[in-house]
Amino acid sequence: MTRGAVEIELKFDAPDPDGVTAWLDQRYPADDGGWAESRLADRYFDTSDFSIARAGYGARVRRRAGQLTVEIKTDGTVDGARHQRTEIMGPATIGLEPARWPASEARDLLERLAGGRPLVERFTIRQRRRERRLQLDGAEALASLDDARVIVGGRTIGRLRGLEVELLSGKRKALRRLATELEASGLVEAQPLSKVQLGHFLAAAQAPISHDDLFAEAGRKVLARHLLRLLDREPLVRAGDPLALKQMRVATRRLRSTWRLFEGAYRRSEQRRHVAGLRLLGRRLGEVRDLDVLLAGLPDDPDLAALAEAWRVERAMAMEALLRHLDSRAHREWAGDHAAFVASPGRATARRLEASLVGEHASTRVNTAITGLLSSVSSIANADEPTLHALRVQAKRTRYGIEAFRDVLATAPAERLRLRLVGLQDSLGALNDAAIAGARAEAWAASIDPAPAPATQRAVERLVFAQRGRIAALRRQAERTWRGLVSATAGRDIERILQSR
C-alpha cells in the first residue's frame, strides 16, 4: 500500500472460517493458486496517557516474513461492515523507540503524536492468516481470514476469528454488493470494530484498575468488563437460556451503575445515548426475567395451573418482544457504538477531568453512594414499600461502586462491607419478588371473566397468604442485616475504605 493511502475494507466476524472459504471459492473461483497462508505478529502501542488514541489514531509494529513495519491508521468511518481510513506505513526495527527507526512519514507522525513520551505496549495480536485475491464485478479485492490470539503480558486473553476484504482497485459498489451477499449467507456478521479496538476492548475487560489510571480510562475498564459479559450472553439468551438472561440483565444494571459512578468523566451527550440504550434493553430483559421469577416461585399446585399458563403465555410474548429488539438495527448500532466507545481510549472524555487520576475520585464516589445508603432509612421494620425499594436500589449502587473500585480501595474492609451489602440486597430483592408475586396473582384472579373456579380462587388466596408470611420473615432478616451495616464495626470499615488513596 502506498504512503498515506485510503484503505477501504469489509470486516466480519467469521466463526466458521472453513465455511467462508468454501463459499468464496464457489462464488468467486480462484485463478491464481488459491489461498496462501502466513503468520503475522502485530504489536500495538501507545503512550501511557493514550495520546495516540486520543488524537484519533491506532499504531502497531507488524512482523511479517521477518520484516518489521510501523503502521499508523486513522479511526476513519464505519458503515456496517464497511471501514474506511487512512494508513501511513514505514520501516521499523525491534524496540519501541522511533528515533532509532529509519526515517519515514510514519515515524515523523508518531513522534509528533507521542510528544516525546515513551511508547508502551498495550497488547499483541498473533494471527494465522489465509488470503487470496477476489475478482469481483468491476473490482479486485484481497480476502483475508484470520485466526488470532490477543496477548497481554504473555497471556492469551481472547481469540478473534474474522474475515477482511480489502478493495485493491475498481468500483466501491462491488464491495458493497459483496457485503450484502456475505451477510445473506449467514456465515459472517458485520464487525464495526477494528482490530486495535477489539484488542483495547479485550485488554480493558481483563485489566485491574490502578491508582495512576486516568479516571476516564478506569471507567472504560469497568464498562468493558460488563459490556463484554452482556455481549457474550446474547447468543445464549437467543437460544433460550434463562440463566444467561438473568446474567445479561444484571450486566445492563452494572453498566448503568458504572456510567453513574463515572459521571462527569465523559461528554453528557455520549453518556445519555448509551444509558438510553441500556435502559431500553434492560426493560425488555426485565419483562422476561420477572416472569421467570414468578413462575419459579409458584408452588406445585394443580389448582394454580391456569395462573401458571397465563404467566407462561405472558412470558412468551415478552420473549418475542425481546428478540425483536435484539434483532433491530437500533440495538445492533447501539451495541457496536457502545463497544467502540469502550474500545477507544480518550473518546468523548470531558475536558475538565481529562487528566484526573482514578485515585483522586474513587473514595469520593464510594462515599457519595454510602452516604445515600445510610440516609435512606432509619429502620426497615416500619418502612413502606417505596422506601424499601429505594433502599434496595441504593444498596445495589453502593455494592457496584465498591466492586468497581475494589482494586484501589482498602481490600479487607471493602470486601466485608460488600458482603453485608450482598446480604441486604438479597433479602430486599426476595422481599420485592414476594410482594410482586402476591400482587400479580391477586390481579390475575380479579381480571378473569368468568371468575376462576373456587378451587383456583382458594389456591390464589393461599399463595397470597404465604407470600405475606414470607415478606414478614424477609423484612426481619433485612432488618438484622441493616443493623450490621449501621454498626460501629461497619463504621470502622467504611472509615478505612474512605481513607483509601
C-alpha positions in Angstrom: 0.0 0.0 0.0 1.3 3.4 -0.9 2.1 6.0 1.8 -1.0 7.7 3.2 -3.3 5.6 1.1 -7.1 5.4 1.8 -7.9 1.9 2.9 -11.5 0.6 2.2 -12.4 -2.8 3.5 -15.1 -5.0 4.9 -14.8 -6.5 8.4 -16.8 -9.5 9.6 -16.8 -12.0 12.5 -16.3 -15.4 10.9 -16.8 -18.2 13.5 -16.7 -20.8 10.7 -13.7 -19.9 8.5 -13.8 -23.2 6.5 -17.4 -22.4 5.6 -16.4 -19.0 4.5 -13.5 -20.2 2.3 -15.8 -22.8 0.7 -18.5 -20.1 0.0 -15.9 -17.7 -1.5 -14.3 -20.4 -3.6 -17.6 -21.4 -5.0 -18.9 -17.9 -5.6 -15.5 -16.5 -6.8 -13.4 -19.3 -8.2 -9.6 -18.8 -7.8 -7.4 -18.5 -10.8 -4.1 -17.7 -9.1 -3.5 -20.8 -7.0 -6.0 -20.2 -4.2 -5.3 -19.4 -0.6 -1.9 -18.5 0.7 -1.1 -18.8 4.4 1.2 -16.6 6.5 1.9 -15.7 10.1 1.7 -12.2 11.5 2.6 -10.6 14.8 1.2 -7.1 15.5 2.4 -5.2 18.5 0.0 -2.4 19.4 1.3 0.5 21.4 0.5 4.0 22.7 1.8 6.4 25.4 0.8 5.9 29.0 -1.9 8.6 28.6 -3.2 7.3 25.2 -2.1 10.4 23.3 -2.1 8.5 20.0 -5.6 7.1 20.5 -6.9 10.5 21.8 -5.6 12.0 18.6 -7.7 9.6 16.6 -5.1 7.1 15.5 -4.1 3.5 16.2 -0.5 2.3 15.9 1.3 -1.0 15.6 4.5 -2.6 14.6 3.9 -5.6 12.3 6.3 -8.5 11.8 5.7 -10.5 8.6 8.1 -12.8 6.9 10.9 -11.3 9.0 10.2 -7.7 8.1 9.1 -5.0 10.6 6.9 -2.1 9.6 5.2 0.6 11.6 1.6 1.2 10.6 -0.5 4.2 11.7 -4.2 4.3 10.9 -6.8 6.9 11.5 -10.1 6.0 13.2 -11.9 6.6 9.9 -15.5 6.0 9.2 -17.7 2.8 9.7 -20.9 1.9 8.0 -21.9 -1.6 9.0 -19.1 -3.9 7.8 -17.5 -1.2 5.7 -14.5 0.6 7.2 -12.6 3.5 5.5 -9.5 5.0 6.9 -6.1 6.4 6.0 -3.0 4.3 6.6 0.6 5.5 6.8 3.4 3.0 6.8 7.2 3.0 7.3 10.1 0.7 8.2 10.7 -0.2 11.9 13.2 -2.0 14.0 13.0 -4.1 17.2 12.1 -1.9 20.2 9.5 0.9 20.6 12.0 3.7 20.0 11.0 5.6 16.9 14.2 7.7 17.0 16.1 4.6 16.0 13.8 3.6 13.1 14.6 4.6 9.5 13.2 8.0 8.6 9.7 8.0 7.2 6.5 9.9 7.3 5.0 7.4 9.7 7.9 7.9 12.1 7.5 11.6 11.9 3.8 11.4 12.6 4.3 9.0 15.5 6.9 11.3 17.2 4.5 14.3 16.9 1.7 12.3 18.4 3.8 10.9 21.2 5.3 14.3 22.0 8.4 12.8 23.5 6.6 10.5 25.8 7.8 6.9 25.8 5.7 4.3 24.0 4.1 1.4 25.9 3.0 -1.9 24.5 -0.7 -2.4 25.1 -1.2 -5.9 23.6 0.0 -8.1 20.8 -2.2 -9.9 18.2 -0.6 -13.1 16.8 -2.6 -14.4 13.8 -2.6 -17.2 11.3 -3.8 -15.6 8.0 -5.2 -17.2 4.9 -5.6 -14.8 1.9 -6.4 -14.7 -1.7 -7.5 -12.3 -4.4 -11.1 -12.0 -5.5 -12.1 -10.8 -9.0 -15.4 -9.0 -8.4 -17.6 -7.5 -11.0 -15.7 -4.3 -11.7 -13.2 -4.6 -8.9 -10.4 -6.6 -7.4 -10.2 -7.3 -3.7 -8.0 -9.2 -1.2 -9.8 -11.5 1.2 -8.1 -12.4 4.5 -9.3 -15.0 7.0 -7.6 -14.5 10.4 -7.4 -16.8 13.4 -5.9 -14.5 16.0 -4.9 -14.5 19.7 -4.9 -11.3 21.7 -1.9 -11.4 24.2 -1.2 -9.2 27.2 1.9 -9.9 29.3 2.5 -13.2 27.6 -1.0 -14.4 28.4 -3.8 -15.0 25.8 -6.8 -13.1 26.8 -9.1 -13.6 23.8 -9.5 -15.1 20.3 -10.6 -13.3 17.2 -11.8 -15.1 14.0 -12.6 -12.7 11.3 -12.8 -12.1 7.6 -11.5 -8.9 6.0 -12.0 -8.0 2.4 -9.9 -5.0 1.2 -10.6 -3.2 -2.0 -7.4 -3.2 -4.2 -8.8 -1.5 -7.3 -12.0 -0.8 -9.1 -15.5 0.3 -8.1 -16.6 0.6 -4.5 -20.1 -0.6 -5.2 -18.7 -4.0 -6.0 -17.5 -4.2 -2.4 -21.0 -3.2 -1.2 -22.6 -6.0 -3.2 -20.2 -8.5 -1.8 -21.0 -7.3 1.7 -24.7 -7.9 1.0 -24.0 -11.4 -0.3 -21.8 -12.3 2.6 -24.3 -11.2 5.2 -27.1 -13.0 3.4 -25.0 -16.3 3.5 -25.4 -16.4 7.3 -21.7 -17.3 7.6 -20.5 -13.9 8.9 -21.7 -10.9 10.9 -20.6 -7.3 10.4 -17.9 -6.3 12.8 -17.9 -2.5 13.5 -14.7 -2.5 15.4 -11.1 -2.6 14.1 -8.5 -5.0 15.4 -7.0 -2.3 17.5 -10.4 -1.5 19.1 -11.1 -5.2 19.7 -7.7 -5.6 21.3 -8.3 -2.5 23.5 -11.8 -3.9 24.4 -10.5 -7.3 25.5 -7.4 -5.8 27.3 -9.5 -3.3 29.2 -12.0 -6.0 30.2 -9.2 -8.1 31.7 -7.1 -5.3 33.3 -7.4 -4.2 37.0 -7.7 -0.6 37.9 -4.5 1.1 39.3 -4.2 4.3 41.3 -2.5 6.1 38.4 -5.1 5.2 35.8 -6.7 8.2 34.2 -10.2 8.4 35.7 -12.0 8.2 32.3 -9.9 5.2 31.3 -10.5 3.4 34.6 -14.2 3.8 33.7 -13.7 2.2 30.3 -12.1 -0.8 32.0 -15.2 -1.3 34.2 -17.6 -0.7 31.3 -15.6 -3.2 29.2 -16.0 -6.0 31.8 -19.7 -5.6 32.0 -20.3 -4.9 28.3 -18.2 -8.0 27.3 -20.4 -10.1 29.7 -23.5 -8.7 28.2 -22.4 -9.3 24.6 -21.2 -12.9 25.4 -24.6 -13.7 26.9 -26.7 -12.5 24.0 -26.4 -15.7 21.8 -27.3 -17.8 24.9 -30.3 -15.6 25.6 -31.4 -16.1 22.0 -31.2 -19.8 22.5 -33.5 -19.7 25.5 -31.1 -20.0 28.4 -32.8 -18.4 31.5 -29.5 -18.2 33.5 -27.9 -16.2 30.6 -30.9 -13.9 30.5 -30.6 -13.2 34.2 -26.8 -12.5 33.8 -27.5 -10.3 30.8 -30.0 -8.2 32.8 -27.5 -7.9 35.7 -24.9 -6.7 33.2 -27.2 -3.9 32.0 -27.7 -2.8 35.6 -24.0 -2.8 36.3 -23.3 -0.8 33.1 -25.9 1.8 34.1 -24.4 2.0 37.6 -20.9 2.4 36.1 -22.0 5.3 33.9 -23.4 6.9 37.1 -20.2 6.2 39.1 -18.0 7.9 36.4 -20.4 10.8 35.9 -18.5 13.8 34.6 -15.7 11.8 33.0 -17.3 11.7 29.6 -19.4 14.1 27.5 -23.0 14.2 28.6 -24.4 13.5 25.2 -22.4 10.3 24.9 -23.5 9.1 28.3 -27.2 9.9 27.7 -27.1 8.0 24.4 -25.6 4.8 25.8 -27.6 4.9 29.0 -30.8 5.3 27.0 -30.0 2.1 25.0 -29.2 0.3 28.3 -32.5 1.4 29.8 -34.5 0.0 26.9 -32.6 -3.2 26.7 -32.9 -3.7 30.5 -36.6 -3.1 30.3 -37.0 -5.8 27.7 -34.9 -8.3 29.6 -36.6 -7.4 32.9 -40.1 -8.2 31.4 -38.9 -11.7 30.7 -36.8 -12.2 33.8 -39.6 -11.1 36.2 -41.9 -13.7 34.7 -39.2 -16.4 35.1 -39.0 -15.4 38.8 -42.8 -15.6 39.2 -43.0 -19.0 37.5 -40.1 -20.4 39.5 -41.8 -19.3 42.8 -45.2 -20.9 42.1 -45.9 -23.9 44.3 -46.6 -27.2 42.6 -50.3 -26.9 42.9 -52.7 -28.2 40.2 -55.2 -25.5 41.2 -52.7 -22.9 40.1 -52.3 -24.4 36.6 -54.4 -21.7 35.0 -52.3 -18.9 36.6 -49.1 -20.7 35.6 -50.3 -21.0 32.0 -51.3 -17.3 31.9 -47.8 -16.3 33.1 -46.2 -18.6 30.6 -48.1 -17.0 27.7 -47.2 -13.6 29.0 -43.5 -14.7 29.2 -43.6 -16.0 25.6 -44.9 -12.6 24.4 -42.2 -10.8 26.4 -39.6 -13.1 24.9 -40.8 -12.3 21.4 -40.6 -8.6 22.1 -37.0 -9.1 23.5 -35.9 -11.0 20.4 -37.4 -8.3 18.1 -35.4 -5.7 20.0 -32.2 -7.8 19.8 -32.7 -8.2 16.0 -33.4 -4.5 15.5 -31.0 -2.2 13.7 -31.2 0.2 16.6 -29.9 -2.4 19.1 -27.1 -3.5 16.8 -26.0 0.1 16.2 -26.2 0.8 19.9 -24.1 -2.3 20.8 -21.5 -1.5 18.2 -21.2 2.2 19.2 -21.1 1.3 22.9 -18.3 -1.2 22.2 -16.4 1.3 20.1 -16.6 3.9 22.9 -15.2 1.4 25.4 -12.5 0.4 23.0 -11.4 3.9 22.1 -9.2 5.5 24.8 -9.8 9.2 25.0 -13.1 9.2 23.1 -15.6 11.7 24.4 -13.6 12.4 27.6 -14.8 15.5 29.4 -12.1 18.2 29.3 -12.3 19.1 33.0 -11.5 15.5 34.1 -9.2 14.7 31.2 -6.0 14.5 33.3 -7.7 13.3 36.6 -6.5 10.0 38.1 -8.9 7.4 39.5 -7.2 7.5 42.9 -8.4 11.1 43.2 -12.0 10.2 42.8 -12.7 6.6 43.9 -13.2 7.2 47.7 -15.3 10.3 47.0 -17.6 8.4 44.6 -17.9 5.5 47.1 -18.6 7.9 49.9 -21.4 9.5 48.0 -23.0 6.1 47.5 -22.6 5.1 51.2 -24.0 8.4 52.4 -27.0 7.9 50.2 -27.5 4.4 51.5 -27.2 5.2 55.2 -29.6 8.1 54.9 -32.2 6.0 53.0 -34.0 4.7 56.1 -33.6 4.6 59.9 -35.3 1.3 60.4 -36.6 -1.4 58.0 -39.1 -2.7 60.4 -41.7 0.0 59.7 -40.5 1.2 56.3 -43.1 1.2 53.5 -42.6 -0.5 50.1 -41.4 2.6 48.2 -38.8 3.3 50.9 -37.6 -0.4 50.8 -37.4 -0.2 47.0 -35.3 3.0 47.2 -33.1 1.3 49.8 -32.6 -1.8 47.6 -31.6 0.4 44.7 -29.1 2.4 46.8 -27.7 -0.8 48.3 -27.1 -2.1 44.8 -25.4 1.1 43.6 -23.2 1.1 46.7 -22.2 -2.5 46.2 -21.5 -1.9 42.5 -19.4 1.1 43.4 -17.3 -0.9 45.8 -16.8 -3.6 43.2 -15.9 -1.2 40.5 -13.2 0.5 42.6 -12.1 -2.6 44.7 -8.6 -2.5 43.1 -7.9 0.9 44.7 -9.8 0.6 48.0 -8.6 -1.0 51.3 -9.2 -4.6 50.4 -10.4 -6.4 53.6 -12.8 -3.6 54.8 -14.2 -3.2 51.3 -14.9 -6.9 51.0 -16.5 -7.1 54.4 -18.8 -4.2 53.5 -19.6 -5.7 50.1 -20.7 -8.9 51.7 -23.0 -7.0 54.1 -24.5 -5.2 51.1 -25.0 -8.5 49.2 -26.9 -9.9 52.2 -29.1 -6.8 52.3 -29.7 -6.7 48.6 -30.6 -10.4 48.6 -33.1 -10.0 51.4 -34.7 -6.9 49.9 -34.8 -8.5 46.4 -36.5 -11.6 47.7 -39.0 -9.4 49.6 -39.7 -7.4 46.5 -40.2 -10.7 44.5 -42.7 -12.0 47.1 -44.7 -8.7 47.1 -44.9 -8.7 43.3 -45.9 -12.4 43.2 -48.8 -11.8 45.6 -50.0 -8.6 43.9 -49.9 -10.1 40.4 -51.6 -13.3 41.4 -54.4 -11.3 43.0 -54.6 -9.0 40.0 -54.9 -12.1 37.7 -57.7 -13.6 39.7 -59.6 -10.3 39.7 -59.2 -9.9 35.9 -60.6 -13.3 34.8 -64.0 -13.2 33.3 -65.7 -15.5 34.1 -64.2 -15.7 37.6 -61.8 -18.6 38.2 -63.1 -21.8 39.7 -63.5 -21.8 43.5 -60.5 -24.2 43.9 -58.3 -21.8 41.9 -59.5 -18.8 43.9 -58.7 -20.6 47.1 -55.2 -21.6 45.8 -54.5 -17.9 44.9 -55.6 -16.8 48.4 -53.2 -19.4 49.9 -50.4 -18.2 47.6 -51.0 -14.5 48.6 -51.1 -15.5 52.3 -47.9 -17.5 52.0 -46.2 -14.5 50.3 -47.3 -12.2 53.1 -45.7 -14.5 55.6 -42.5 -14.7 53.6 -42.4 -10.9 53.3 -42.6 -10.6 57.1 -39.7 -13.1 57.6 -37.6 -11.4 54.9 -38.3 -8.0 56.5 -36.9 -9.3 59.8 -33.9 -10.7 58.0 -33.2 -7.5 56.2 -33.5 -5.6 59.5 -30.8 -7.7 61.0 -28.6 -7.1 58.1 -29.3 -3.4 58.2 -28.3 -3.2 61.9 -25.0 -4.8 60.9 -24.5 -2.1 58.2 -25.0 0.8 60.7 -23.0 -0.9 63.4 -19.8 0.6 64.8 -17.8 -2.3 63.2 -19.2 -1.5 59.8 -18.5 2.2 60.5 -14.8 1.5 61.1 -14.6 -0.5 57.8 -16.3 2.5 56.0 -13.8 4.9 57.5 -10.9 2.7 56.3 -12.4 2.5 52.8 -12.8 6.3 52.6 -9.2 6.8 53.6 -8.0 4.7 50.6 -5.7 6.7 48.3 
